[in-house]
Amino acid sequence: MSDVTDPPAADPHNMSEPLRRALGDRYLTYALSTIMHRALPDARDGLKPVHRRILFAMRELRLSSTGGFRKSAKISGDVMGNYHPHGDAAIYDAMARLAQDFNVRYPLVDGQGNFGNIDGDNPAASRYTEARMTAVAEAMLEGLNENAVDFRENYDGTLTEPAVLPAQFPNLLANGSSGIAVGMATNIPPHNIAELCDACIHLIKTPDARDDTLLKYVPGPDFPTGGVIVEPPENIAQAYRTGKGGFRLRCRWQVEDLGRGQWQIVVTEIPYQVQKSKLIEKIAELIQTKKIPILGDVRDESADDVRMIIEPRSRSVDPEVLMGMLFRNSDLEVRFSLNMNVLIDGVTPKVCSMKEVLRAFLDHRREVLQRRSRHRMDKIDSRLEVLEGFIVAFLNLDRVIDIIRYDDDPKAALMREDWGKTHVRAMDEKDYVSPPPGEGELSEVQVDAILNMRLRSLRRLEEMELLREQSELMEERAGLEDLLESEDLQWDSITEQLRATKKQFGKDWIIDGVDCGKRRTDFAEAGVVEDVPIEAMIDREPITVVCSEMGWIRAMTGHIDLNRELKFKDGDGPRFIFHAETTDRLLVFGSNGRFYTISAANLPGGRGMGEPLRLMVDLPNEVRIVDLFIHQPDRKLLVASTAGDGFVVPETEVVAQTRSGKQVLNVRGDARALVCRPVQGDRVAVVGENRKVLVFGLDELPEMGRGKGVRLQKYKDGGMSDATTFDSATGLTWLDPAGRTRTEIDLTEWTGKRASAGRMAPRGFPRDNKFT
């Protein structure tokens, strides 16, 4: 007996493979499923599987555009149960979108009930709404009974569904599409059917047409919500040529005169896929934050149509300037990105040009035409076989009646009988119809048709009708044979179909008084709206700026007496008070070395205590306000820190464009920004906490836009107390302890090189070590 045990038998259900390969294979399977069966549309009919299944299920429910409605719950339930094994909520959402005329240029579903609105409200539950197909959807499905496309089994193999729809028009471009797959996405805007049909006809006549030539027929997208495209034509051509690009889309607006010099702007169309409610909220936020000072108010007066009112702050405002600022700061202008990534043959994803997409559609239409023609020929052949049997029966009516009447098995007898010339009734030779193939024998199909024929059909008139029908079918069959043999005839037939589609859904297509076929989106040049300074848009009025020790700021109307006693919160008092105008910009210098910019027009009124300055800009709580003053662009500033470092900076370099401010003086460790003084004169005076004063030339300080600066004065202990600039001709001025103004012209004793230690301050220098 052996001590070696046999290895356990391999379990076929328990397989081992590297984790990397296992994850890679499974993720690739998921990615392909997402790309092909969920996110990317088919270039032939422009639909994703869920939309295709919705339309097919509605067709199976016989929900024609002229018939009755059915509950949306029934439709989404049938789609889920028969074709689409996903949640009914996702199916209903997809169906609801096909019914929204503000989302889809040519709705494929005719909805009854609440299917959402342009404000962004969701549709009602599926149990409350009803739906049926539109005429456009029927055009997508025409020919489905004539073997126009391939059918495949549904997910459980109990039914079949079309792999693609016949599609009379290029729906991919007509209604557009969007989706995000794994590693790729698609975003296609809607277009006008009539223009697409013209482009297809031109492509049929000139197969090697250039992409730019097609733009003569399709100048650009046609959005269901209208609007104005302001993208340059060369950019549009480039986007359609490469399949990637974008379109700048603006709202449609006009100025409405209110009389007496008053006016308002009325927006009648908003950009595609912009929710009106959120758009108004955004504009209201711009008013509240005073980001556009010339904007007064916004309100929504929409009913069935869009009517959004924008009021200026004053009638002196230029409407073009106001709208230009709104275009830059709100969704009244958006950029719609084009990424024409589609399944070009139903399998392979590819970023296509407009010409490639139209070519894929035309090739699909030709295949549909051929398949429908062959299907029709098969039907004609079957009918001709039956007609030949009927004609033989009429020519030999007595014999047929005799067999049926006396034979025990009339079907077999009729099939055995030789229906050659021996049984033909006396008639002119020109009326003779040759017997069917098989030496005058009838086929089983013909015999069944004869036996099922009604007695009332045994009339001479019916015999003549059969001969006429046979002649017409033979003529039609000959035409179909010619069509299948000639490529030119096929393209001619497709051209006629496209012309019929254009006529049906073109400029004369009106539903409920609405012209549905007319182009809705226009083209215009964006126009150059020059950047007008905010100050030029604000009414110039005098104000007095008041800022307290605790940082509460307000603007008193008019230039009040600066020595006037004002009210402040308990424990607070005045710190900055100066005259200004509403057109001024104020600069705030913080101890963190950052400059912040505030528009004087945005300051709160002077009736209350004002608002905290820290809420108007992003000024941290631990940062102290060093200085607050009016911005003067032609001025330079001396900035310095407690560490004794500083430099000169042009005032234009410190203006901040955001709430977070602009870092100018870099400070580290315990150092903080201490001095911000306008540069006046040619000399710099510095005093340290050790009461030593140093005077040196202004030319020894560098002019910088940002940085730590250079050392102004050297200290063994402590840091800098104050710094200023002055003119050597007029001398250095300060207030002595008694409050008297004292001027020192001869400063030779304290003059030295920059970064020196300096000498003790002269007698009578302020105890707080400040020059002012």
RASUL-V730533 format. One record per residue. N is the residue number from 1. RES is the residue in three letters. PHI is phi as a letter, one per 40 degrees, with the letter a starting at -180 (999 if undefined). OMEGA is omega in degrees with one decimal (999 if undefined). Layout:
N&RES&PHI&OMEGA / N&RES&PHI&OMEGA
//
This chain:
1&MET&999&-176.4 / 2&SER&c&177.2 / 3&ASP&c&-177.7 / 4&VAL&c&178.7 / 5&THR&c&178.9 / 6&ASP&c&177.3 / 7&PRO&c&179.8 / 8&PRO&c&179.7 / 9&ALA&c&-179.6 / 10&ALA&c&178.0 / 11&ASP&c&-177.9 / 12&PRO&c&180.0 / 13&HIS&c&-178.0 / 14&ASN&b&-176.0 / 15&MET&b&-178.0 / 16&SER&b&176.0 / 17&GLU&a&-179.7 / 18&PRO&d&-178.6 / 19&LEU&d&-178.8 / 20&ARG&d&-179.0 / 21&ARG&c&-179.4 / 22&ALA&c&179.6 / 23&LEU&c&-178.6 / 24&GLY&c&-179.0 / 25&ASP&c&-177.2 / 26&ARG&c&179.4 / 27&TYR&c&176.9 / 28&LEU&c&177.3 / 29&THR&c&177.8 / 30&TYR&c&-178.3 / 31&ALA&c&179.6 / 32&LEU&c&177.7 / 33&SER&c&179.7 / 34&THR&c&-177.5 / 35&ILE&c&-171.2 / 36&MET&c&-170.5 / 37&HIS&b&-177.4 / 38&ARG&a&-165.3 / 39&ALA&c&-173.8 / 40&LEU&c&178.9 / 41&PRO&c&175.6 / 42&ASP&c&-177.6 / 43&ALA&c&-174.8 / 44&ARG&c&179.4 / 45&ASP&b&175.0 / 46&GLY&g&-175.4 / 47&LEU&b&167.7 / 48&LYS&c&-176.8 / 49&PRO&d&-176.6 / 50&VAL&c&179.6 / 51&HIS&c&179.4 / 52&ARG&c&-178.8 / 53&ARG&c&177.3 / 54&ILE&c&-178.9 / 55&LEU&c&-179.4 / 56&PHE&c&178.3 / 57&ALA&c&177.7 / 58&MET&c&176.1 / 59&ARG&c&178.1 / 60&GLU&c&176.9 / 61&LEU&c&179.0 / 62&ARG&f&179.5 / 63&LEU&c&-178.2 / 64&SER&c&-177.1 / 65&SER&c&178.9 / 66&THR&b&-178.7 / 67&GLY&c&-178.0 / 68&GLY&c&178.3 / 69&PHE&c&171.8 / 70&ARG&b&179.5 / 71&LYS&d&179.0 / 72&SER&c&177.8 / 73&ALA&c&177.9 / 74&LYS&c&-178.0 / 75&ILE&c&-178.7 / 76&SER&c&176.7 / 77&GLY&c&178.3 / 78&ASP&c&179.1 / 79&VAL&c&-178.6 / 80&MET&c&-175.5 / 81&GLY&c&-173.7 / 82&ASN&b&-168.6 / 83&TYR&b&-169.6 / 84&HIS&b&-174.8 / 85&PRO&c&177.2 / 86&HIS&b&-175.9 / 87&GLY&c&-179.9 / 88&ASP&c&178.5 / 89&ALA&c&178.6 / 90&ALA&c&179.5 / 91&ILE&c&-179.6 / 92&TYR&c&177.0 / 93&ASP&c&179.0 / 94&ALA&c&179.4 / 95&MET&c&179.7 / 96&ALA&c&178.9 / 97&ARG&c&178.8 / 98&LEU&c&180.0 / 99&ALA&c&-175.3 / 100&GLN&c&-177.2 / 101&ASP&c&175.4 / 102&PHE&c&177.9 / 103&ASN&b&-176.1 / 104&VAL&b&-177.4 / 105&ARG&c&178.0 / 106&TYR&b&-176.7 / 107&PRO&d&178.5 / 108&LEU&c&179.2 / 109&VAL&b&176.5 / 110&ASP&c&-175.1 / 111&GLY&c&175.8 / 112&GLN&b&-174.8 / 113&GLY&h&-176.8 / 114&ASN&c&177.9 / 115&PHE&b&179.5 / 116&GLY&g&179.7 / 117&ASN&a&-174.7 / 118&ILE&c&176.4 / 119&ASP&c&-179.5 / 120&GLY&h&177.9 / 121&ASP&c&-178.5 / 122&ASN&c&175.0 / 123&PRO&c&173.9 / 124&ALA&c&179.5 / 125&ALA&c&-173.9 / 126&SER&c&-179.3 / 127&ARG&c&-178.1 / 128&TYR&b&-174.1 / 129&THR&b&178.4 / 130&GLU&b&-175.8 / 131&ALA&a&171.0 / 132&ARG&a&-179.6 / 133&MET&c&172.3 / 134&THR&c&177.5 / 135&ALA&c&178.7 / 136&VAL&c&178.6 / 137&ALA&c&177.9 / 138&GLU&c&176.3 / 139&ALA&c&176.9 / 140&MET&c&-172.7 / 141&LEU&c&-173.3 / 142&GLU&c&179.8 / 143&GLY&g&-176.9 / 144&LEU&c&178.6 / 145&ASN&c&-174.4 / 146&GLU&b&177.4 / 147&ASN&f&-177.4 / 148&ALA&c&-177.9 / 149&VAL&b&177.3 / 150&ASP&c&172.7 / 151&PHE&b&177.8 / 152&ARG&b&179.9 / 153&GLU&c&174.6 / 154&ASN&c&-169.8 / 155&TYR&c&179.1 / 156&ASP&b&174.7 / 157&GLY&g&-178.4 / 158&THR&c&-178.5 / 159&LEU&b&174.8 / 160&THR&b&179.2 / 161&GLU&b&-180.0 / 162&PRO&c&176.6 / 163&ALA&c&178.5 / 164&VAL&a&179.2 / 165&LEU&c&-178.5 / 166&PRO&c&173.8 / 167&ALA&f&178.9 / 168&GLN&c&-177.7 / 169&PHE&b&-179.7 / 170&PRO&c&-175.0 / 171&ASN&c&-179.6 / 172&LEU&d&179.6 / 173&LEU&c&-177.1 / 174&ALA&c&-178.2 / 175&ASN&b&179.8 / 176&GLY&g&-179.8 / 177&SER&a&174.7 / 178&SER&a&179.7 / 179&GLY&a&178.6 / 180&ILE&b&179.0 / 181&ALA&b&178.0 / 182&VAL&c&178.5 / 183&GLY&g&178.5 / 184&MET&a&-178.9 / 185&ALA&a&176.9 / 186&THR&b&178.3 / 187&ASN&a&-174.7 / 188&ILE&b&179.6 / 189&PRO&c&176.2 / 190&PRO&c&-179.9 / 191&HIS&b&-178.3 / 192&ASN&c&-176.0 / 193&ILE&c&-177.7 / 194&ALA&d&179.2 / 195&GLU&c&178.5 / 196&LEU&c&177.8 / 197&CYS&c&177.2 / 198&ASP&c&179.3 / 199&ALA&c&178.6 / 200&CYS&c&179.1 / 201&ILE&c&177.9 / 202&HIS&c&-179.8 / 203&LEU&c&175.7 / 204&ILE&c&-179.4 / 205&LYS&c&-177.7 / 206&THR&b&-175.5 / 207&PRO&d&-178.7 / 208&ASP&c&-179.8 / 209&ALA&c&178.9 / 210&ARG&c&179.8 / 211&ASP&c&-177.9 / 212&ASP&c&178.8 / 213&THR&c&-179.6 / 214&LEU&c&179.8 / 215&LEU&c&174.5 / 216&LYS&c&-179.9 / 217&TYR&c&178.8 / 218&VAL&b&-175.9 / 219&PRO&c&-179.3 / 220&GLY&i&-179.5 / 221&PRO&c&174.7 / 222&ASP&b&-173.3 / 223&PHE&c&-179.0 / 224&PRO&c&-180.0 / 225&THR&c&177.4 / 226&GLY&g&-178.1 / 227&GLY&g&-177.6 / 228&VAL&b&176.9 / 229&ILE&c&-177.8 / 230&VAL&b&177.9 / 231&GLU&c&177.4 / 232&PRO&d&-178.0 / 233&PRO&d&-179.4 / 234&GLU&c&176.8 / 235&ASN&c&177.4 / 236&ILE&c&179.4 / 237&ALA&c&179.2 / 238&GLN&c&-179.5 / 239&ALA&c&-179.5 / 240&TYR&c&-179.3 / 241&ARG&c&-175.8 / 242&THR&b&-177.1 / 243&GLY&g&178.5 / 244&LYS&b&-179.8 / 245&GLY&i&-179.8 / 246&GLY&a&-178.6 / 247&PHE&b&173.6 / 248&ARG&c&-175.0 / 249&LEU&b&180.0 / 250&ARG&b&174.8 / 251&CYS&c&173.6 / 252&ARG&b&-174.2 / 253&TRP&a&176.7 / 254&GLN&a&178.9 / 255&VAL&c&-179.9 / 256&GLU&b&-177.8 / 257&ASP&c&-179.5 / 258&LEU&b&-178.9 / 259&GLY&g&179.2 / 260&ARG&f&177.2 / 261&GLY&g&-179.9 / 262&GLN&c&178.8 / 263&TRP&a&176.0 / 264&GLN&a&178.6 / 265&ILE&b&178.9 / 266&VAL&b&176.1 / 267&VAL&c&-176.3 / 268&THR&b&177.5 / 269&GLU&a&179.5 / 270&ILE&b&-177.5 / 271&PRO&d&-177.5 / 272&TYR&c&176.1 / 273&GLN&g&172.6 / 274&VAL&b&179.3 / 275&GLN&c&-173.7 / 276&LYS&c&-177.9 / 277&SER&c&179.3 / 278&LYS&c&177.2 / 279&LEU&c&179.4 / 280&ILE&c&176.7 / 281&GLU&c&179.7 / 282&LYS&c&179.9 / 283&ILE&c&177.4 / 284&ALA&c&177.2 / 285&GLU&c&177.1 / 286&LEU&c&178.1 / 287&ILE&c&-177.2 / 288&GLN&c&-179.9 / 289&THR&c&178.7 / 290&LYS&f&176.9 / 291&LYS&c&174.0 / 292&ILE&b&-172.6 / 293&PRO&c&-177.4 / 294&ILE&c&179.2 / 295&LEU&c&-175.0 / 296&GLY&c&-174.0 / 297&ASP&a&174.6 / 298&VAL&a&177.4 / 299&ARG&a&-176.8 / 300&ASP&b&177.3 / 301&GLU&b&-175.3 / 302&SER&c&170.0 / 303&ALA&b&174.0 / 304&ASP&c&178.4 / 305&ASP&b&178.4 / 306&VAL&c&173.8 / 307&ARG&a&-178.3 / 308&MET&b&-175.0 / 309&ILE&b&175.7 / 310&ILE&b&-178.1 / 311&GLU&b&175.5 / 312&PRO&c&178.5 / 313&ARG&c&176.9 / 314&SER&a&-176.1 / 315&ARG&c&178.8 / 316&SER&c&-179.0 / 317&VAL&c&175.8 / 318&ASP&c&-178.8 / 319&PRO&d&-179.7 / 320&GLU&c&179.5 / 321&VAL&c&179.9 / 322&LEU&c&-179.6 / 323&MET&c&177.2 / 324&GLY&c&178.4 / 325&MET&c&177.6 / 326&LEU&c&177.7 / 327&PHE&c&-178.0 / 328&ARG&c&-171.4 / 329&ASN&b&-179.4 / 330&SER&a&-179.5 / 331&ASP&c&169.1 / 332&LEU&c&167.8 / 333&GLU&b&179.2 / 334&VAL&b&174.7 / 335&ARG&b&179.3 / 336&PHE&c&-177.2 / 337&SER&c&177.0 / 338&LEU&b&174.8 / 339&ASN&a&-172.4 / 340&MET&c&179.1 / 341&ASN&c&-173.1 / 342&VAL&b&172.7 / 343&LEU&c&-169.2 / 344&ILE&c&177.7 / 345&ASP&b&-178.1 / 346&GLY&g&-176.3 / 347&VAL&b&-171.1 / 348&THR&c&174.9 / 349&PRO&c&-178.1 / 350&LYS&a&173.4 / 351&VAL&c&-170.2 / 352&CYS&b&169.4 / 353&SER&c&179.0 / 354&MET&c&179.0 / 355&LYS&c&-179.9 / 356&GLU&c&178.8 / 357&VAL&c&179.0 / 358&LEU&c&178.5 / 359&ARG&c&177.6 / 360&ALA&c&177.9 / 361&PHE&c&-178.4 / 362&LEU&c&176.3 / 363&ASP&c&177.1 / 364&HIS&c&179.9 / 365&ARG&c&179.0 / 366&ARG&c&177.3 / 367&GLU&c&177.2 / 368&VAL&c&179.3 / 369&LEU&c&-180.0 / 370&GLN&c&-178.5 / 371&ARG&c&178.2 / 372&ARG&c&178.7 / 373&SER&c&178.5 / 374&ARG&c&177.8 / 375&HIS&c&178.8 / 376&ARG&c&177.5 / 377&MET&c&177.7 / 378&ASP&c&177.9 / 379&LYS&c&179.5 / 380&ILE&c&179.5 / 381&ASP&c&178.9 / 382&SER&c&-179.5 / 383&ARG&c&178.8 / 384&LEU&c&177.7 / 385&GLU&c&178.1 / 386&VAL&c&-179.4 / 387&LEU&c&178.0 / 388&GLU&c&176.6 / 389&GLY&c&177.9 / 390&PHE&c&-177.4 / 391&ILE&c&176.2 / 392&VAL&c&180.0 / 393&ALA&c&179.1 / 394&PHE&c&179.4 / 395&LEU&c&179.8 / 396&ASN&b&-171.3 / 397&LEU&c&-177.3 / 398&ASP&c&-179.4 / 399&ARG&c&179.4 / 400&VAL&c&178.9 / 401&ILE&c&-178.9 / 402&ASP&c&179.9 / 403&ILE&c&-178.5 / 404&ILE&c&-174.5 / 405&ARG&c&-170.5 / 406&TYR&b&-175.1 / 407&ASP&c&179.3 / 408&ASP&c&178.9 / 409&ASP&b&-173.6 / 410&PRO&c&-178.4 / 411&LYS&c&179.5 / 412&ALA&c&-179.5 / 413&ALA&c&179.4 / 414&LEU&c&179.8 / 415&MET&c&179.8 / 416&ARG&c&-173.8 / 417&GLU&c&175.6 / 418&ASP&c&-175.0 / 419&TRP&c&176.9 / 420&GLY&c&-175.1 / 421&LYS&c&-176.9 / 422&THR&c&-176.7 / 423&HIS&b&-178.9 / 424&VAL&c&179.0 / 425&ARG&c&176.5 / 426&ALA&c&-179.5 / 427&MET&a&178.8 / 428&ASP&c&-178.4 / 429&GLU&c&-178.7 / 430&LYS&c&178.8 / 431&ASP&c&-176.0 / 432&TYR&c&175.9 / 433&VAL&b&-177.4 / 434&SER&c&179.5 / 435&PRO&c&179.8 / 436&PRO&c&178.5 / 437&PRO&d&-179.9 / 438&GLY&g&175.7 / 439&GLU&f&173.3 / 440&GLY&g&179.9 / 441&GLU&c&176.6 / 442&LEU&c&177.5 / 443&SER&c&179.9 / 444&GLU&c&179.2 / 445&VAL&c&-179.0 / 446&GLN&c&-179.3 / 447&VAL&c&178.0 / 448&ASP&c&178.9 / 449&ALA&c&179.6 / 450&ILE&c&-178.1 / 451&LEU&c&179.5 / 452&ASN&c&-177.7 / 453&MET&c&179.9 / 454&ARG&c&180.0 / 455&LEU&c&-177.3 / 456&ARG&c&178.4 / 457&SER&c&-177.2 / 458&LEU&c&179.8 / 459&ARG&b&177.4 / 460&ARG&c&-179.8 / 461&LEU&c&-179.9 / 462&GLU&c&177.3 / 463&GLU&c&178.5 / 464&MET&c&178.2 / 465&GLU&c&177.0 / 466&LEU&c&178.6 / 467&LEU&c&178.6 / 468&ARG&c&179.4 / 469&GLU&c&179.0 / 470&GLN&c&179.4 / 471&SER&c&-179.7 / 472&GLU&c&-179.8 / 473&LEU&c&177.7 / 474&MET&c&178.5 / 475&GLU&c&178.7 / 476&GLU&c&179.9 / 477&ARG&c&177.1 / 478&ALA&c&177.8 / 479&GLY&c&178.1 / 480&LEU&c&177.0 / 481&GLU&c&177.1 / 482&ASP&c&-179.4 / 483&LEU&c&-177.8 / 484&LEU&c&-178.9 / 485&GLU&c&-175.0 / 486&SER&b&176.8 / 487&GLU&c&179.8 / 488&ASP&c&178.9 / 489&LEU&c&178.6 / 490&GLN&c&179.5 / 491&TRP&c&176.0 / 492&ASP&c&178.9 / 493&SER&c&178.5 / 494&ILE&c&178.1 / 495&THR&c&178.4 / 496&GLU&c&177.2 / 497&GLN&c&178.8 / 498&LEU&c&177.8 / 499&ARG&c&177.9 / 500&ALA&c&177.3 / 501&THR&c&178.2 / 502&LYS&c&179.3 / 503&LYS&c&-178.1 / 504&GLN&c&-174.9 / 505&PHE&b&-178.5 / 506&GLY&c&-171.9 / 507&LYS&c&-179.8 / 508&ASP&c&-178.3 / 509&TRP&c&-176.1 / 510&ILE&b&177.3 / 511&ILE&b&179.0 / 512&ASP&f&178.0 / 513&GLY&g&-179.1 / 514&VAL&b&178.1 / 515&ASP&c&-173.5 / 516&CYS&c&-175.6 / 517&GLY&c&-177.3 / 518&LYS&c&176.8 / 519&ARG&c&-177.0 / 520&ARG&b&-177.1 / 521&THR&b&179.3 / 522&ASP&b&179.5 / 523&PHE&b&178.6 / 524&ALA&a&174.2 / 525&GLU&c&-176.8 / 526&ALA&c&-177.1 / 527&GLY&g&-179.0 / 528&VAL&c&175.0 / 529&VAL&c&-177.1 / 530&GLU&c&177.1 / 531&ASP&c&179.6 / 532&VAL&c&178.6 / 533&PRO&d&178.8 / 534&ILE&d&-177.1 / 535&GLU&c&-177.4 / 536&ALA&c&-177.8 / 537&MET&c&-174.6 / 538&ILE&b&175.2 / 539&ASP&c&-175.9 / 540&ARG&c&-178.9 / 541&GLU&b&179.1 / 542&PRO&c&176.8 / 543&ILE&a&173.1 / 544&THR&b&-177.8 / 545&VAL&c&-179.6 / 546&VAL&b&177.2 / 547&CYS&b&-175.2 / 548&SER&c&178.1 / 549&GLU&c&-177.7 / 550&MET&c&174.1 / 551&GLY&g&175.7 / 552&TRP&c&-173.0 / 553&ILE&b&178.9 / 554&ARG&a&179.2 / 555&ALA&b&176.6 / 556&MET&c&179.5 / 557&THR&c&179.1 / 558&GLY&g&177.3 / 559&HIS&c&-178.1 / 560&ILE&c&177.0 / 561&ASP&c&-176.4 / 562&LEU&c&178.5 / 563&ASN&c&-179.2 / 564&ARG&c&-179.4 / 565&GLU&c&-178.1 / 566&LEU&b&-179.9 / 567&LYS&c&176.4 / 568&PHE&b&177.1 / 569&LYS&c&178.6 / 570&ASP&d&179.7 / 571&GLY&g&-178.7 / 572&ASP&b&179.7 / 573&GLY&a&-177.2 / 574&PRO&c&173.7 / 575&ARG&b&176.8 / 576&PHE&b&174.4 / 577&ILE&a&-178.5 / 578&PHE&a&178.7 / 579&HIS&c&178.8 / 580&ALA&a&175.7 / 581&GLU&b&-176.2 / 582&THR&c&180.0 / 583&THR&c&-177.9 / 584&ASP&c&168.9 / 585&ARG&b&-178.5 / 586&LEU&b&177.4 / 587&LEU&b&177.5 / 588&VAL&b&178.5 / 589&PHE&b&-177.8 / 590&GLY&c&-179.7 / 591&SER&c&175.0 / 592&ASN&c&177.6 / 593&GLY&g&-179.5 / 594&ARG&b&173.1 / 595&PHE&b&178.2 / 596&TYR&b&-176.6 / 597&THR&b&-180.0 / 598&ILE&b&173.7 / 599&SER&c&-179.9 / 600&ALA&c&-179.8 / 601&ALA&c&-178.1 / 602&ASN&c&-179.0 / 603&LEU&c&177.9 / 604&PRO&c&-178.8 / 605&GLY&c&-174.4 / 606&GLY&c&-179.0 / 607&ARG&c&179.4 / 608&GLY&b&179.2 / 609&MET&c&-178.1 / 610&GLY&g&179.3 / 611&GLU&b&177.1 / 612&PRO&c&178.5 / 613&LEU&c&-178.1 / 614&ARG&c&177.4 / 615&LEU&c&-179.5 / 616&MET&c&173.5 / 617&VAL&b&-178.5 / 618&ASP&c&179.7 / 619&LEU&c&-178.0 / 620&PRO&d&-177.4 / 621&ASN&c&-176.6 / 622&GLU&c&-177.4 / 623&VAL&c&-179.9 / 624&ARG&c&176.1 / 625&ILE&c&-179.6 / 626&VAL&c&-178.0 / 627&ASP&a&177.4 / 628&LEU&a&-175.3 / 629&PHE&a&-179.8 / 630&ILE&c&179.9 / 631&HIS&c&174.1 / 632&GLN&b&-170.6 / 633&PRO&d&-175.2 / 634&ASP&c&-174.1 / 635&ARG&b&173.7 / 636&LYS&b&-175.7 / 637&LEU&b&169.8 / 638&LEU&c&178.0 / 639&VAL&b&-178.2 / 640&ALA&a&-178.3 / 641&SER&b&178.9 / 642&THR&c&179.3 / 643&ALA&c&179.6 / 644&GLY&g&178.1 / 645&ASP&b&179.3 / 646&GLY&a&178.9 / 647&PHE&a&177.1 / 648&VAL&b&-179.5 / 649&VAL&b&174.3 / 650&PRO&c&-175.3 / 651&GLU&c&177.7 / 652&THR&c&-177.1 / 653&GLU&c&-173.9 / 654&VAL&b&-178.2 / 655&VAL&c&-179.3 / 656&ALA&c&179.6 / 657&GLN&b&-177.2 / 658&THR&b&179.2 / 659&ARG&c&-176.0 / 660&SER&c&176.0 / 661&GLY&g&-178.0 / 662&LYS&b&179.7 / 663&GLN&c&-179.6 / 664&VAL&b&-179.3 / 665&LEU&c&179.9 / 666&ASN&c&178.4 / 667&VAL&b&-178.8 / 668&ARG&b&176.6 / 669&GLY&g&-178.1 / 670&ASP&c&-178.6 / 671&ALA&c&177.3 / 672&ARG&a&177.3 / 673&ALA&c&-173.1 / 674&LEU&b&-170.9 / 675&VAL&b&170.1 / 676&CYS&a&-174.9 / 677&ARG&b&172.2 / 678&PRO&c&-180.0 / 679&VAL&c&178.5 / 680&GLN&b&179.0 / 681&GLY&g&-173.8 / 682&ASP&b&-177.5 / 683&ARG&b&177.4 / 684&VAL&b&175.5 / 685&ALA&b&-178.1 / 686&VAL&b&175.5 / 687&VAL&b&-179.5 / 688&GLY&c&176.3 / 689&GLU&c&177.6 / 690&ASN&c&177.8 / 691&ARG&g&174.0 / 692&LYS&c&-176.6 / 693&VAL&b&176.7 / 694&LEU&b&177.6 / 695&VAL&b&177.6 / 696&PHE&a&-176.5 / 697&GLY&c&179.4 / 698&LEU&c&-178.1 / 699&ASP&c&176.8 / 700&GLU&c&178.4 / 701&LEU&c&178.1 / 702&PRO&c&174.2 / 703&GLU&b&-174.5 / 704&MET&b&175.0 / 705&GLY&c&179.6 / 706&ARG&a&175.8 / 707&GLY&i&178.0 / 708&LYS&c&-177.4 / 709&GLY&g&179.8 / 710&VAL&b&-178.4 / 711&ARG&c&178.1 / 712&LEU&c&-176.5 / 713&GLN&a&-178.5 / 714&LYS&c&-179.4 / 715&TYR&b&170.4 / 716&LYS&c&178.6 / 717&ASP&b&176.2 / 718&GLY&g&-177.5 / 719&GLY&a&-177.2 / 720&MET&c&176.5 / 721&SER&b&-176.3 / 722&ASP&a&175.8 / 723&ALA&a&179.5 / 724&THR&a&174.8 / 725&THR&b&179.8 / 726&PHE&a&178.6 / 727&ASP&c&-177.4 / 728&SER&c&-179.1 / 729&ALA&c&-177.8 / 730&THR&c&175.8 / 731&GLY&g&-179.1 / 732&LEU&c&-174.7 / 733&THR&b&172.4 / 734&TRP&a&177.6 / 735&LEU&b&179.2 / 736&ASP&c&-177.6 / 737&PRO&d&179.5 / 738&ALA&c&179.2 / 739&GLY&g&179.6 / 740&ARG&c&178.8 / 741&THR&c&-179.1 / 742&ARG&b&-179.1 / 743&THR&b&179.2 / 744&GLU&b&-178.1 / 745&ILE&c&-178.8 / 746&ASP&c&-177.0 / 747&LEU&b&-177.5 / 748&THR&c&-176.9 / 749&GLU&c&-176.1 / 750&TRP&b&-178.8 / 751&THR&c&178.7 / 752&GLY&a&177.7 / 753&LYS&c&176.1 / 754&ARG&d&-179.9 / 755&ALA&g&173.2 / 756&SER&c&-179.0 / 757&ALA&c&-178.5 / 758&GLY&g&-179.5 / 759&ARG&b&-179.3 / 760&MET&d&-176.8 / 761&ALA&c&179.0 / 762&PRO&c&179.6 / 763&ARG&c&-179.8 / 764&GLY&g&178.6 / 765&PHE&c&-175.3 / 766&PRO&d&-179.6 / 767&ARG&c&-179.4 / 768&ASP&c&178.0 / 769&ASN&f&178.4 / 770&LYS&b&178.9 / 771&PHE&c&179.3 / 772&THR&b&999
//
